[in-house]
């Protein structure tokens, strides 16, 4: 109503907005300004969703839903994890794209479904990437083998 009376020619609605609409708006604006100012966050979104295109609101909503679903899969925001390499066109964050590290090699592990689920929960609670934990376990195994003189030769 205040804007309507101050600037009648602009055409603000003459009915007052319910308090739920404007309550806390300054806090929300400040939060969004902080998010926009975070360079790491902007870079992550650019690398993961920068090439997305939408023709209408429905497609935009689908893109946003995919992004939200992806972020729910991380124990914390992936842009806060260390960068494993430098690239302007590819994400190399440990949490989401650590597999793109130049020294990364793909490996296969055989686990039963319950073991795999337990492993994923444990890694999630530790707030690290699955590959990081697997690498640590393999390094410990190799160190143990080297320490005990067991080279596997029979």
Secondary structure, DSSP 8 states (H G I E B T S, - for coil): -HHHHH-TTTT--SS---HHHHTTHHHHHHHHHHHHH-HHHHHHHHHHHTT---SSHHHHHHHHHHHHHHHHTSSS-GGGS-B-S--SSS--BHHHHGGGSTT---------HHHHHHHHHHHHHHTS-HHHHHHHHHHHHHHHHHHHT--S--
